[in-house]
Amino acid sequence: MENNIFRLTTEELKNVANSLQKKIEEGLEKDGMEISCIPTYVVPKKEITDGKVLVLDWGGTNFRAAIVEFKDGNAKVIETKKKLLNAETTEGFKADDLHEAMAATIGELTCLDSSVTRIGYCFSYPAKCEVNGDAILLRWTKEINIPDMIGKYVGEPLMKYLNDHRKTNFKDIKVINDTVACLFAGLSKTGYDSYMGLIVGTGTNMASLMRLDKIKKLNPFLGFLKSLLRMGVIEEISSIPVNLESGNFYPPYLTDIDNSVDALSNNKGNQRFEKAISGGYLGKLYKTAFGKNEYDFDGEDLTNLINIPEKQVAVAQGIYDRSAKLVAASLAGLVQVLVAQDPSIKKICLAADGSVFWSKVKGNKTYYKELVDKELELLLPKGVSVTVIDEMADPNLIGSAIAALS
């Protein structure tokens, strides 16, 4: 096969950005579009009160349970437990099987006591956020499939299971997406006109703060929000977090190899962007490119392969580089939306997380992140800059704790 099959020109990447901009704007106008643009009604407080909360984080690979404590506005993760929960280990699960697996991990926390009554749950799958802080699962991604949970609340059943089966005393649970959690964690960085959150790990997604008056599908709902404001239920807000679910973007210029990977997935036709760039699929792209079943590894293995002088390196490099460039194009598309909404936006803060985004190759350098930066310079609107803040420690845990205390 040709080594340059995954190469994209700057002009093609600009077309990717423009395509995503259009689809984000469609998702802001009405539900059911390719880019969901899910509003999140958990808005972080300007000042977080002291407190200790249980934080849960489930991505595509591991489930983490942690105790996070806030003192004088500063967050500290004081204990963490982890369990492998992926497509393989959850095969055949029903909802209570998942809840029991999570409960067992939560039960290992030694710092969990009766003073902990709030839960912040970072749930990294498409879910419709509700005003009460819970969320309804829309569909599974990352090859996870627990059918009896689709269309139902994510948080309340888990909290009830814990209280019923583990004799806990939880009173409230807030469910947010991992990109929103990452976004919340990045809000501590001041001096920016706008903020974005990005995940590129097992899966991928983006989130951003967006003006309420620009989310057109919320127009019928704005009166209700104003009534909550008058009653003091919520603080005065002009912007709310929006979880794009951008992994479902169907970008132009995908290859026959991308189509083959999609055809063998359990959600054919969905998450095409995720299948082109995320760690859960990079290894599959490589294996499919050579048609050899022995290359059954994940995104981390692909990263390691780049450092090995073999004939397959050029293809691995092409897959890896395309991933970073497509991420840059997706960020540029989101920036175009934000600037179109508010032309005064010039400086944007990006909080990024994920094993692929911060992966190290080329002499232990963050080559992927640097390639994203380089491409962004070519794709961003004139006069607009995006600053990727340094890799944060436990942004999903910290951001979810902020949600629990907001």
C-alpha positions in Angstrom: 0.0 0.0 0.0 1.1 3.6 -0.5 2.6 5.2 2.6 0.9 8.5 2.0 -2.7 7.3 1.9 -3.3 9.1 5.2 -1.8 12.4 4.2 -4.0 15.5 4.3 -3.1 18.9 2.8 -3.7 22.1 4.7 -6.5 22.9 2.2 -8.2 19.6 3.0 -7.8 20.2 6.7 -9.5 23.6 6.3 -12.3 21.9 4.5 -12.6 19.5 7.5 -12.8 22.5 9.9 -15.4 24.2 7.8 -17.5 21.0 7.6 -17.4 20.6 11.4 -18.3 24.3 11.9 -21.4 23.8 9.8 -22.4 20.7 11.7 -21.8 22.2 15.1 -24.1 25.1 14.2 -26.7 22.7 13.0 -26.5 20.8 16.3 -27.0 24.1 18.2 -30.2 24.8 16.3 -31.9 21.5 16.8 -31.6 18.0 18.3 -31.0 14.8 16.4 -28.1 16.2 14.3 -24.8 14.5 13.5 -23.1 16.7 16.2 -25.4 16.6 19.2 -24.2 19.8 21.0 -25.6 18.6 24.3 -26.1 21.5 26.8 -24.9 20.7 30.3 -26.9 22.4 33.1 -24.2 21.9 35.7 -22.5 25.3 35.7 -19.4 25.7 37.9 -19.7 28.1 40.8 -17.3 31.0 40.8 -16.3 30.0 44.4 -16.3 26.4 45.5 -17.1 25.8 49.1 -14.9 23.4 51.2 -16.1 19.8 51.1 -15.2 16.2 50.4 -16.9 14.3 47.6 -16.9 10.9 45.9 -15.8 11.2 42.3 -16.3 8.5 39.6 -14.6 8.4 36.2 -15.5 5.9 33.5 -13.9 6.2 30.1 -13.4 3.5 27.6 -10.8 1.4 29.5 -10.8 2.0 33.3 -13.2 2.9 36.0 -11.8 5.1 38.8 -13.3 5.9 42.1 -11.7 8.7 44.2 -12.2 10.9 47.2 -11.5 14.6 46.3 -11.4 17.3 49.0 -11.6 21.0 48.5 -10.0 23.4 51.1 -9.7 27.1 50.6 -10.6 26.7 46.9 -7.9 24.1 46.2 -8.7 20.6 45.2 -6.7 17.5 46.3 -7.2 13.9 45.3 -6.7 12.0 48.6 -7.4 8.5 47.5 -8.0 6.6 44.2 -9.0 3.0 43.3 -9.1 1.7 39.7 -10.7 -1.3 37.9 -10.5 -2.4 34.3 -14.0 -1.9 32.7 -13.8 -2.0 29.0 -15.8 -3.6 26.1 -14.3 -7.0 26.9 -14.8 -7.0 30.6 -18.4 -5.7 30.4 -19.5 -8.1 27.6 -22.9 -9.5 28.5 -23.4 -7.0 31.3 -26.8 -5.6 32.4 -27.1 -2.4 34.4 -26.9 -4.0 37.8 -23.8 -6.0 36.7 -22.1 -2.6 36.0 -23.4 -1.1 39.2 -22.0 -4.0 41.2 -18.6 -3.8 39.5 -18.4 -0.1 40.3 -19.7 -0.6 43.8 -17.0 -3.1 44.6 -14.3 -0.6 43.5 -15.9 2.2 45.5 -16.0 -0.1 48.5 -12.2 -0.3 48.5 -11.9 3.4 49.3 -10.8 3.7 52.9 -11.5 7.5 53.1 -15.1 7.1 52.2 -17.1 8.0 55.3 -20.6 9.3 56.2 -19.6 12.9 55.6 -19.4 12.2 51.9 -22.9 12.6 50.5 -22.3 14.0 47.0 -21.1 12.3 43.9 -19.5 13.7 40.8 -19.6 11.2 37.9 -17.5 11.7 34.8 -19.4 9.6 32.3 -17.6 9.5 28.9 -20.5 8.4 26.7 -23.2 10.3 24.8 -25.8 11.3 27.3 -28.5 14.0 27.4 -28.0 16.2 30.5 -31.0 17.1 32.6 -31.6 20.2 34.7 -31.4 18.1 37.9 -27.7 17.3 37.1 -28.3 13.7 36.0 -28.0 12.5 32.4 -29.9 10.1 30.1 -27.7 7.7 28.1 -28.3 8.2 24.4 -26.0 5.5 23.0 -22.9 3.5 23.7 -19.5 4.1 22.1 -16.0 2.5 22.3 -17.5 -0.9 21.7 -19.3 -0.9 25.0 -22.8 -2.3 24.8 -25.2 -2.6 27.8 -28.6 -2.3 26.1 -30.9 -2.0 29.2 -29.2 1.3 30.2 -29.9 3.1 26.9 -32.6 5.8 27.3 -32.4 5.8 31.1 -30.8 7.9 33.8 -27.1 7.2 34.4 -26.6 8.7 37.9 -29.7 8.1 40.0 -29.8 4.3 39.5 -26.2 4.0 40.5 -26.6 6.1 43.6 -29.7 4.1 44.6 -27.8 0.9 44.1 -25.0 2.1 46.3 -27.4 3.2 49.0 -29.4 0.0 48.9 -26.5 -2.5 48.5 -23.6 -0.8 50.2 -25.5 1.1 52.9 -24.1 4.4 51.9 -25.9 7.7 52.4 -25.5 9.6 49.2 -27.9 12.5 48.6 -27.0 13.9 45.2 -25.1 13.0 42.0 -24.0 15.2 39.1 -23.2 13.5 35.8 -20.9 15.3 33.3 -19.0 14.3 30.2 -15.2 13.9 30.4 -14.7 16.9 28.1 -16.8 19.0 30.3 -14.9 17.8 33.4 -11.6 18.7 31.6 -13.1 22.1 30.7 -14.1 22.8 34.3 -10.6 21.9 35.5 -9.1 24.4 32.9 -11.3 27.3 34.1 -8.7 28.0 36.8 -6.5 29.5 34.1 -7.4 33.2 33.9 -6.9 35.8 31.1 -8.7 34.1 28.3 -11.7 35.1 26.3 -13.1 31.5 25.9 -12.4 27.9 27.0 -12.5 24.5 25.3 -12.0 21.0 26.6 -10.6 18.2 24.5 -10.2 14.4 25.0 -8.1 12.3 22.8 -7.6 8.9 24.5 -9.5 5.7 24.0 -12.2 7.9 22.4 -12.4 11.6 21.5 -14.7 14.5 22.1 -14.8 18.3 22.6 -16.7 20.7 24.8 -16.8 24.5 25.1 -18.5 27.2 27.0 -21.2 28.8 24.8 -23.5 31.7 25.1 -27.0 30.8 26.0 -28.5 33.1 23.4 -26.5 31.3 20.7 -27.9 27.9 21.5 -31.0 28.3 19.4 -32.6 25.0 20.3 -32.8 26.2 23.9 -35.0 29.2 23.1 -38.2 27.6 24.4 -36.3 26.6 27.6 -34.8 30.1 28.4 -37.9 31.2 30.3 -37.6 28.2 32.6 -33.9 29.0 33.2 -34.8 32.6 34.0 -37.4 31.4 36.5 -34.8 29.3 38.3 -32.5 32.4 38.4 -35.3 34.4 40.0 -35.9 31.7 42.6 -32.2 31.6 43.4 -31.9 27.9 42.3 -29.1 28.8 39.9 -26.6 31.7 39.7 -26.8 34.3 37.0 -25.3 32.8 33.9 -24.6 33.9 30.3 -22.8 30.8 29.1 -23.2 27.1 29.8 -21.0 24.1 28.9 -21.9 22.3 25.7 -20.7 18.7 25.1 -20.4 18.4 21.3 -20.1 14.6 21.0 -17.7 15.5 18.2 -16.5 11.9 17.9 -19.6 11.3 15.8 -18.4 13.8 13.2 -18.2 12.2 9.7 -15.3 14.1 8.2 -14.4 14.2 4.5 -11.3 12.4 3.1 -11.7 9.2 5.0 -10.1 6.2 3.3 -11.1 2.7 2.4 -9.2 1.5 5.4 -11.4 3.7 7.6 -14.4 2.2 5.9 -13.2 -1.3 6.7 -12.6 -0.5 10.3 -16.1 1.0 10.6 -17.7 -2.0 8.9 -16.3 -4.4 11.5 -17.3 -2.2 14.5 -20.5 -2.8 16.6 -21.8 0.7 15.7 -21.3 0.9 12.0 -21.8 4.3 10.5 -21.4 6.1 13.8 -18.4 7.7 15.5 -16.5 8.0 12.2 -14.2 10.8 13.5 -13.4 8.8 16.7 -12.6 5.7 14.6 -10.1 7.8 12.6 -8.2 9.4 15.4 -8.6 7.8 18.8 -6.5 5.2 20.7 -9.3 2.7 20.6 -9.0 2.5 16.8 -5.5 3.5 15.8 -4.2 0.0 16.2 -7.2 -1.4 14.2 -6.4 1.0 11.4 -2.8 -0.2 11.3 -3.8 -3.9 11.4 -6.4 -3.3 8.6 -3.8 -1.5 6.5 -1.6 -4.6 6.4 -4.4 -7.2 6.7 -2.6 -9.1 9.3 -4.4 -10.4 12.4 -1.3 -10.6 14.5 -1.2 -6.8 14.7 -4.0 -6.7 17.4 -2.9 -3.9 19.6 -4.2 -0.5 20.8 -3.2 3.1 20.3 -0.4 2.9 22.9 1.2 0.0 21.0 1.1 2.1 17.9 2.8 4.9 19.6 5.6 2.6 20.7 5.9 1.2 17.2 6.9 4.6 15.8 10.2 4.3 17.7 11.0 0.9 16.1 12.9 1.0 12.7 10.7 -1.4 10.7 9.2 -1.2 7.3 5.7 -0.6 8.9 6.9 2.5 10.7 6.0 4.8 7.8 2.3 3.6 7.8 2.2 3.9 11.6 3.6 7.4 11.4 1.0 8.3 8.8 -1.9 7.1 10.9 -0.5 8.9 14.0 0.2 12.2 12.1 -3.2 12.2 10.5 -4.9 11.8 13.9 -3.1 14.9 15.2 -3.9 16.9 12.1 -7.5 16.0 12.2 -7.7 17.0 15.9 -6.2 20.4 14.9 -8.8 20.7 12.2 -11.6 19.9 14.6 -10.4 22.4 17.1 -10.2 25.0 14.3 -13.8 24.2 13.4 -15.0 24.8 17.0 -13.0 28.0 17.2 -14.7 29.2 14.0 -18.1 28.7 15.7 -17.0 30.6 18.9 -15.6 33.5 16.9 -18.7 33.6 14.7 -20.8 33.9 17.9 -18.5 36.5 19.4 -15.9 38.3 17.2 -14.2 39.8 20.2 -12.8 36.3 21.1 -9.1 36.3 20.4 -7.5 34.2 23.2 -8.8 30.7 23.8 -7.6 28.3 26.5 -7.6 24.6 25.7 -7.6 22.0 28.4 -6.6 18.7 26.9 -6.5 15.2 28.3 -6.0 11.7 27.0 -3.3 9.1 26.5 -3.0 9.8 22.8 -2.8 13.6 23.0 0.0 13.5 25.6 1.7 10.5 24.2 5.5 10.8 23.9 7.6 9.7 20.9 10.6 11.1 19.0 13.0 11.2 21.9 10.4 11.3 24.7 8.8 14.5 23.4 5.1 15.3 23.3 5.2 15.1 19.5 1.4 14.6 19.1 0.6 17.8 21.0 3.3 19.7 19.2 1.9 18.6 15.8 -1.6 19.8 16.8 -0.1 23.2 17.8 1.8 23.4 14.5 -1.3 22.6 12.4 -3.5 25.0 14.4 -1.3 27.9 13.5 -2.2 27.2 9.8 -5.9 26.7 10.4 -7.1 29.3 12.9 -8.9 32.5 12.0 -6.5 35.5 11.7 -5.8 37.1 15.0 -7.1 34.2 17.1 -4.8 32.0 19.3 -5.3 28.8 21.2 -3.1 28.0 24.1 -2.9 24.4 25.2 -2.3 24.5 28.9 0.2 22.1 30.5 -0.9 18.5 31.1 -3.0 18.6 34.3 -3.1 16.0 37.0 -6.4 14.2 37.2 -8.5 16.8 35.3 -11.5 14.5 35.1 -11.5 13.9 38.9 -11.0 17.6 39.7 -13.6 18.8 37.2 -16.2 16.2 38.4 -15.6 17.3 42.0 -16.3 20.9 40.9 -19.5 19.7 39.3 -20.5 17.9 42.5 -20.0 21.0 44.6 -21.7 23.4 42.2 
